[in-house]
């Protein structure tokens, strides 16, 4: 960061607020003095007012909460959470202009406690200036730095606008989070990005209009797709291409080829993209949609996800969601996990694809998950049952003298292994088989065994209607 906020301060010492934020000033407060010379296209093309912001209608549309708060200049602290290039900084700067507020920018990556104290102290010395403190990458501040903001935020010395690409629930201190309005920004749509690119090519004041470079709408749409909803990336790419033409020219498919080859999927390991994508992958497998499952798998692999992580999730899916409907799913998933370790990338991608398709197309049953949950519920809500005497270990003379194990009927001595004995003092029904795949045969087998056990034990009056014991 160095001294960005001090540059902004010096600019404001030489110009009153109306001059700094009055139209048609196109630049951010701390960039106004330089006239924008040498700034990247993405900075020059930033919106000058909220109405120019594209793609975030859910928070800026007519009648929306944020638009009303800004129009009335009655907002407190704001947190903007969203992916890179979605407009977090642009919205903050537009808010400062529309409310004619003093704007101080801090980058959390390069700042420290001493600098933050200086910024807050300067705001206290100018109580009537309506200071907006914009902190980019707020999640980079540690707990001490975030706590340092609380008194001045609470007393209204500054109005904090924080920008973060990380989930605020994990990275922002609860006291600071509770004092702020949280707004989530979405990646910009292809049409929205292409529209800004078209304006940049025509704009002679801030854009590339003076170069005489043009581009068909389809080319701009393709460049927007390559940007993955990141407007900053799209504008920077457009600037590189346009400057590389060296004069009036038309941008064609060949000009996009280098960006297409170098395109990287937006995927942050251990952050929101990681959790959101694996969640989509799991739910696609569970929902028996092999096409969606393969799409999310490909995204994770392209983004650099650890293949062992994906393999572990497939092993869990095999028991949690396929279960007894296809008993082969678990050994296949375990084999895939071992193969990923043994083979490594890139060949292990085929193993993951194999296991993913098997899990996604297998019949589904969560009976094991439900049975375990029901068992835990019964254990938590009822007295713990003792082990019946006939089932206890009879090893050792002391156990034999106490009669442990006496009366146990060896199951293999009876047809189909059903002796008629119960294995709980108070029988309970925990496992309910599903009718999917191989588990339908298990359901029929259990029904027959319950009938046999009832007949052998002589407890016909103590059974459920389907042949199972009463709980």
WOWOCOR-V475464 format. One record per residue. N is the residue number from 0. RES is the residue in three letters. SS is DSSP state (@ for helix, = for strand, . for the rest). OMEGA is omega in degrees with one decimal (999 if undefined). NEAR is the number of other C-alpha atoms within 8 Angstrom. Layout:
# WOWOCOR-V475464
N;RES;SS;OMEGA;NEAR + N;RES;SS;OMEGA;NEAR
This chain:
# WOWOCOR-V475464
0;UNK;.;177.4;8 + 1;UNK;.;-177.2;5 + 2;UNK;.;-177.2;6 + 3;UNK;@;-175.8;10 + 4;UNK;@;178.9;11 + 5;UNK;@;175.2;7 + 6;UNK;@;178.6;9 + 7;UNK;@;178.9;14 + 8;UNK;@;-176.9;9 + 9;UNK;@;177.7;8 + 10;UNK;@;-177.3;12 + 11;UNK;@;175.6;10 + 12;UNK;@;-177.3;7 + 13;UNK;.;179.3;6 + 14;UNK;.;178.4;8 + 15;UNK;.;-172.9;8 + 16;UNK;@;-178.1;10 + 17;UNK;@;177.8;7 + 18;UNK;@;-174.1;7 + 19;UNK;@;-173.7;11 + 20;UNK;@;-179.1;12 + 21;UNK;.;177.7;8 + 22;UNK;.;5.2;5 + 23;UNK;.;-179.8;5 + 24;UNK;.;-174.2;9 + 25;UNK;.;-168.6;11 + 26;UNK;.;176.5;12 + 27;UNK;.;-175.2;7 + 28;UNK;@;-175.7;11 + 29;UNK;@;177.8;10 + 30;UNK;@;-171.8;10 + 31;UNK;@;-174.2;12 + 32;UNK;@;-176.2;7 + 33;UNK;@;-178.8;6 + 34;UNK;.;177.0;7 + 35;UNK;.;-178.0;10 + 36;UNK;.;176.2;5 + 37;UNK;.;-179.8;4 + 38;UNK;.;177.2;7 + 39;UNK;.;179.4;7 + 40;UNK;@;-178.0;11 + 41;UNK;@;177.8;11 + 42;UNK;@;-178.2;8 + 43;UNK;@;-175.1;12 + 44;UNK;.;179.7;10 + 45;UNK;.;179.7;9 + 46;UNK;.;177.5;11 + 47;UNK;.;178.5;12 + 48;UNK;.;-176.7;11 + 49;UNK;@;-178.7;10 + 50;UNK;@;179.2;4 + 51;UNK;@;-179.9;7 + 52;UNK;.;-177.9;11 + 53;UNK;.;166.9;7 + 54;UNK;.;-179.0;8 + 55;UNK;.;-176.5;11 + 56;UNK;@;-177.2;7 + 57;UNK;@;177.0;6 + 58;UNK;@;-176.7;11 + 59;UNK;@;-179.3;11 + 60;UNK;.;-178.2;9 + 61;UNK;.;179.3;5 + 62;UNK;.;-179.6;6 + 63;UNK;.;-176.0;10 + 64;UNK;@;-176.1;8 + 65;UNK;@;179.4;8 + 66;UNK;@;179.4;12 + 67;UNK;@;-179.4;9 + 68;UNK;@;-179.2;10 + 69;UNK;@;-179.1;12 + 70;UNK;@;-179.9;9 + 71;UNK;@;-176.7;7 + 72;UNK;.;-177.0;7 + 73;UNK;.;-179.9;7 + 74;UNK;.;173.8;8 + 75;UNK;.;178.6;9 + 76;UNK;=;-176.4;11 + 77;UNK;=;173.2;13 + 78;UNK;=;176.8;13 + 79;UNK;=;-175.6;13 + 80;UNK;=;-179.6;15 + 81;UNK;.;-176.4;13 + 82;UNK;.;178.2;10 + 83;UNK;.;175.3;8 + 84;UNK;.;-178.9;11 + 85;UNK;.;173.6;13 + 86;UNK;.;-176.4;10 + 87;UNK;@;179.8;12 + 88;UNK;@;-178.7;8 + 89;UNK;@;179.9;10 + 90;UNK;@;179.7;12 + 91;UNK;@;-179.6;10 + 92;UNK;@;179.0;12 + 93;UNK;@;177.5;12 + 94;UNK;@;-179.9;11 + 95;UNK;@;-180.0;13 + 96;UNK;@;-174.9;12 + 97;UNK;@;178.8;11 + 98;UNK;.;-179.9;9 + 99;UNK;.;-178.6;9 + 100;UNK;.;172.0;12 + 101;UNK;.;-171.8;10 + 102;UNK;=;178.0;12 + 103;UNK;=;-176.0;11 + 104;UNK;=;176.1;11 + 105;UNK;=;174.0;12 + 106;UNK;=;-173.6;11 + 107;UNK;.;-179.8;13 + 108;UNK;.;-171.3;8 + 109;UNK;.;-176.9;7 + 110;UNK;.;177.8;11 + 111;UNK;.;-175.3;8 + 112;UNK;@;-178.4;7 + 113;UNK;@;179.7;6 + 114;UNK;@;179.6;8 + 115;UNK;@;177.0;10 + 116;UNK;@;178.6;8 + 117;UNK;@;-179.6;8 + 118;UNK;@;-178.8;9 + 119;UNK;@;177.6;11 + 120;UNK;@;177.8;8 + 121;UNK;@;178.5;8 + 122;UNK;@;179.1;12 + 123;UNK;@;179.7;8 + 124;UNK;.;179.4;6 + 125;UNK;.;-171.7;7 + 126;UNK;.;-177.3;8 + 127;UNK;.;-173.5;4 + 128;UNK;.;179.9;8 + 129;UNK;.;-173.8;10 + 130;UNK;.;168.3;12 + 131;UNK;=;177.0;13 + 132;UNK;=;179.6;12 + 133;UNK;=;179.4;13 + 134;UNK;=;177.8;13 + 135;UNK;=;-178.1;12 + 136;UNK;.;-176.7;13 + 137;UNK;@;-179.0;12 + 138;UNK;@;179.4;11 + 139;UNK;@;177.4;7 + 140;UNK;.;176.7;11 + 141;UNK;.;-176.2;7 + 142;UNK;@;-179.0;7 + 143;UNK;@;179.7;7 + 144;UNK;@;178.4;11 + 145;UNK;@;178.6;12 + 146;UNK;@;180.0;9 + 147;UNK;@;-179.3;7 + 148;UNK;@;-168.1;8 + 149;UNK;@;-176.5;10 + 150;UNK;@;-177.6;7 + 151;UNK;@;174.9;10 + 152;UNK;@;-177.3;12 + 153;UNK;@;-178.5;8 + 154;UNK;@;178.6;7 + 155;UNK;.;176.3;8 + 156;UNK;.;174.0;13 + 157;UNK;.;169.0;13 + 158;UNK;=;-176.0;13 + 159;UNK;=;165.3;13 + 160;UNK;=;-179.6;13 + 161;UNK;=;177.3;12 + 162;UNK;=;-178.9;14 + 163;UNK;=;173.0;14 + 164;UNK;.;-176.1;9 + 165;UNK;.;-178.6;11 + 166;UNK;.;-177.1;10 + 167;UNK;@;-179.9;10 + 168;UNK;@;-179.7;7 + 169;UNK;@;-168.9;6 + 170;UNK;@;-178.2;8 + 171;UNK;.;-179.3;11 + 172;UNK;.;-179.3;9 + 173;UNK;@;179.1;7 + 174;UNK;@;178.9;7 + 175;UNK;@;179.1;11 + 176;UNK;@;-177.7;12 + 177;UNK;@;-179.3;7 + 178;UNK;.;-174.4;8 + 179;UNK;=;168.9;10 + 180;UNK;=;-178.4;10 + 181;UNK;=;177.1;9 + 182;UNK;=;178.8;9 + 183;UNK;=;176.8;7 + 184;UNK;.;-179.0;13 + 185;UNK;.;172.5;9 + 186;UNK;.;-177.5;11 + 187;UNK;.;178.5;14 + 188;UNK;.;-177.6;8 + 189;UNK;@;-178.7;10 + 190;UNK;@;-179.5;8 + 191;UNK;@;179.5;10 + 192;UNK;@;-179.9;14 + 193;UNK;@;178.7;13 + 194;UNK;@;177.9;8 + 195;UNK;@;177.9;8 + 196;UNK;@;178.5;12 + 197;UNK;@;178.6;11 + 198;UNK;@;-178.8;9 + 199;UNK;@;179.0;12 + 200;UNK;@;-177.1;11 + 201;UNK;@;-173.7;9 + 202;UNK;.;179.6;11 + 203;UNK;.;-178.6;8 + 204;UNK;.;-175.5;5 + 205;UNK;.;-171.7;10 + 206;UNK;.;-174.7;14 + 207;UNK;.;-174.7;14 + 208;UNK;@;-178.6;12 + 209;UNK;@;-177.7;7 + 210;UNK;@;-178.1;9 + 211;UNK;.;179.7;9 + 212;UNK;=;178.5;14 + 213;UNK;=;178.9;9 + 214;UNK;=;175.0;10 + 215;UNK;.;-179.6;9 + 216;UNK;@;-178.4;8 + 217;UNK;@;178.6;6 + 218;UNK;@;179.0;11 + 219;UNK;@;177.4;12 + 220;UNK;@;179.3;12 + 221;UNK;@;176.6;8 + 222;UNK;@;177.0;11 + 223;UNK;@;177.7;15 + 224;UNK;@;-179.3;9 + 225;UNK;@;-177.9;10 + 226;UNK;@;179.1;11 + 227;UNK;.;176.0;10 + 228;UNK;.;-179.9;13 + 229;UNK;.;-176.2;13 + 230;UNK;@;179.0;14 + 231;UNK;@;179.6;9 + 232;UNK;@;-178.9;10 + 233;UNK;@;-179.5;14 + 234;UNK;@;178.5;11 + 235;UNK;@;177.8;11 + 236;UNK;@;179.1;9 + 237;UNK;@;-179.7;9 + 238;UNK;@;179.1;10 + 239;UNK;@;-179.3;8 + 240;UNK;@;-176.4;10 + 241;UNK;@;179.2;12 + 242;UNK;@;179.4;9 + 243;UNK;@;180.0;6 + 244;UNK;@;175.5;9 + 245;UNK;.;179.3;6 + 246;UNK;.;-179.7;8 + 247;UNK;.;-178.1;9 + 248;UNK;=;177.8;8 + 249;UNK;=;178.1;8 + 250;UNK;=;-178.7;12 + 251;UNK;.;-178.4;9 + 252;UNK;@;-178.6;7 + 253;UNK;@;-180.0;6 + 254;UNK;@;179.7;8 + 255;UNK;@;-171.8;9 + 256;UNK;@;-177.3;8 + 257;UNK;@;179.1;8 + 258;UNK;@;177.8;9 + 259;UNK;@;179.7;8 + 260;UNK;@;-175.8;6 + 261;UNK;@;-177.3;6 + 262;UNK;.;175.9;8 + 263;UNK;.;177.1;6 + 264;UNK;.;175.6;8 + 265;UNK;.;-176.3;7 + 266;UNK;.;-178.5;9 + 267;UNK;.;178.8;9 + 268;UNK;.;178.0;8 + 269;UNK;.;177.0;7 + 270;UNK;.;-172.0;9 + 271;UNK;@;-179.0;9 + 272;UNK;@;178.2;11 + 273;UNK;@;-176.4;13 + 274;UNK;@;-179.2;9 + 275;UNK;@;-176.4;8 + 276;UNK;@;178.6;10 + 277;UNK;@;175.9;11 + 278;UNK;@;178.0;8 + 279;UNK;@;178.9;10 + 280;UNK;@;-179.2;12 + 281;UNK;@;-176.6;11 + 282;UNK;@;176.3;8 + 283;UNK;@;175.7;13 + 284;UNK;@;179.6;14 + 285;UNK;@;-178.8;13 + 286;UNK;.;176.0;7 + 287;UNK;.;175.7;10 + 288;UNK;.;-176.2;11 + 289;UNK;@;-179.8;12 + 290;UNK;@;178.4;6 + 291;UNK;@;-180.0;9 + 292;UNK;@;179.8;16 + 293;UNK;@;178.6;11 + 294;UNK;@;-178.1;8 + 295;UNK;@;175.3;12 + 296;UNK;@;-179.4;10 + 297;UNK;@;178.6;8 + 298;UNK;@;-179.6;9 + 299;UNK;@;-179.6;13 + 300;UNK;@;177.7;11 + 301;UNK;@;-179.9;9 + 302;UNK;.;177.9;11 + 303;UNK;.;178.8;8 + 304;UNK;.;176.3;11 + 305;UNK;.;-177.1;7 + 306;UNK;@;178.5;12 + 307;UNK;@;176.1;9 + 308;UNK;@;178.4;8 + 309;UNK;@;-180.0;11 + 310;UNK;@;178.4;13 + 311;UNK;@;178.9;9 + 312;UNK;@;177.5;9 + 313;UNK;@;176.6;12 + 314;UNK;@;178.6;12 + 315;UNK;@;178.6;8 + 316;UNK;@;-177.0;12 + 317;UNK;@;179.1;13 + 318;UNK;@;-173.8;14 + 319;UNK;@;-169.9;11 + 320;UNK;@;175.7;11 + 321;UNK;@;172.7;18 + 322;UNK;@;-174.7;16 + 323;UNK;@;175.8;11 + 324;UNK;@;174.1;15 + 325;UNK;@;-176.7;13 + 326;UNK;.;178.8;10 + 327;UNK;@;-175.8;6 + 328;UNK;@;-177.2;14 + 329;UNK;@;177.8;11 + 330;UNK;@;178.1;8 + 331;UNK;@;180.0;9 + 332;UNK;@;177.6;13 + 333;UNK;@;177.4;9 + 334;UNK;@;178.4;8 + 335;UNK;@;179.1;12 + 336;UNK;@;178.5;12 + 337;UNK;@;-178.8;8 + 338;UNK;@;178.8;11 + 339;UNK;@;177.7;16 + 340;UNK;@;-174.3;8 + 341;UNK;@;-173.5;6 + 342;UNK;@;-176.9;8 + 343;UNK;.;178.9;9 + 344;UNK;.;5.4;8 + 345;UNK;.;-175.0;5 + 346;UNK;.;-178.8;8 + 347;UNK;@;176.2;12 + 348;UNK;@;178.3;11 + 349;UNK;@;178.1;7 + 350;UNK;@;178.6;11 + 351;UNK;@;176.9;13 + 352;UNK;@;178.0;10 + 353;UNK;@;-177.1;8 + 354;UNK;@;179.7;12 + 355;UNK;@;-180.0;13 + 356;UNK;@;179.1;11 + 357;UNK;@;-178.7;9 + 358;UNK;@;-176.3;15 + 359;UNK;@;-176.4;14 + 360;UNK;@;-179.8;10 + 361;UNK;.;171.7;11 + 362;UNK;.;-171.8;9 + 363;UNK;.;172.9;12 + 364;UNK;.;175.5;14 + 365;UNK;.;-175.9;11 + 366;UNK;@;178.1;12 + 367;UNK;@;177.9;12 + 368;UNK;@;-178.7;10 + 369;UNK;@;-178.7;10 + 370;UNK;@;178.8;11 + 371;UNK;@;178.2;9 + 372;UNK;@;179.4;8 + 373;UNK;@;178.1;9 + 374;UNK;@;178.2;9 + 375;UNK;@;178.4;8 + 376;UNK;@;-179.4;8 + 377;UNK;@;178.2;8 + 378;UNK;@;-177.4;9 + 379;UNK;@;-173.7;7 + 380;UNK;@;-175.7;6 + 381;UNK;.;174.4;6 + 382;UNK;.;179.7;6 + 383;UNK;.;-178.1;5 + 384;UNK;.;173.4;7 + 385;UNK;.;175.3;5 + 386;UNK;.;178.6;8 + 387;UNK;.;-174.4;9 + 388;UNK;@;-175.9;9 + 389;UNK;@;179.0;9 + 390;UNK;@;-175.4;10 + 391;UNK;.;179.7;9 + 392;UNK;.;-178.4;7 + 393;UNK;.;178.4;10 + 394;UNK;.;177.5;6 + 395;UNK;.;-176.5;6 + 396;UNK;@;-177.1;6 + 397;UNK;@;179.8;6 + 398;UNK;@;179.3;11 + 399;UNK;@;179.7;11 + 400;UNK;@;178.7;7 + 401;UNK;.;176.4;6 + 402;UNK;.;179.6;9 + 403;UNK;.;-179.3;13 + 404;UNK;.;-178.0;12 + 405;UNK;.;178.1;8 + 406;UNK;.;178.4;5 + 407;UNK;.;177.6;7 + 408;UNK;.;-178.0;7 + 409;UNK;.;-170.2;7 + 410;UNK;@;-176.6;8 + 411;UNK;@;177.1;8 + 412;UNK;@;-174.2;8 + 413;UNK;.;179.1;9 + 414;UNK;@;-179.6;7 + 415;UNK;@;176.9;5 + 416;UNK;@;-178.2;8 + 417;UNK;.;-176.3;12 + 418;UNK;.;-174.9;12 + 419;UNK;.;178.2;10 + 420;UNK;.;173.1;8 + 421;UNK;.;-175.8;6 + 422;UNK;.;169.1;7 + 423;UNK;.;176.2;9 + 424;UNK;.;177.9;9 + 425;UNK;.;-176.4;6 + 426;UNK;.;175.9;10 + 427;UNK;.;177.9;8 + 428;UNK;.;-178.7;9 + 429;UNK;.;-176.7;9 + 430;UNK;.;176.9;8 + 431;UNK;.;-176.8;7 + 432;UNK;.;175.4;9 + 433;UNK;.;-178.1;10 + 434;UNK;.;-176.4;7 + 435;UNK;.;172.6;10 + 436;UNK;.;-176.1;9 + 437;UNK;.;-176.6;10 + 438;UNK;@;177.7;14 + 439;UNK;@;176.4;12 + 440;UNK;@;176.9;7 + 441;UNK;@;179.5;9 + 442;UNK;@;178.9;11 + 443;UNK;@;-179.4;8 + 444;UNK;@;179.7;8 + 445;UNK;@;178.8;8 + 446;UNK;@;178.3;11 + 447;UNK;@;-179.0;8 + 448;UNK;@;179.2;9 + 449;UNK;@;177.5;11 + 450;UNK;@;178.1;10 + 451;UNK;@;-178.7;10 + 452;UNK;@;-180.0;12 + 453;UNK;@;-179.5;13 + 454;UNK;@;-178.6;10 + 455;UNK;@;-177.4;8 + 456;UNK;@;179.6;8 + 457;UNK;.;-177.8;6 + 458;UNK;.;-175.7;8 + 459;UNK;@;-179.3;7 + 460;UNK;@;-175.6;4 + 461;UNK;@;-178.5;7 + 462;UNK;=;175.0;12 + 463;UNK;.;-177.2;8 + 464;UNK;.;-178.3;5 + 465;UNK;.;178.9;6 + 466;UNK;.;179.8;10 + 467;UNK;.;179.5;11 + 468;UNK;=;176.0;11 + 469;UNK;.;178.8;9 + 470;UNK;.;999;6
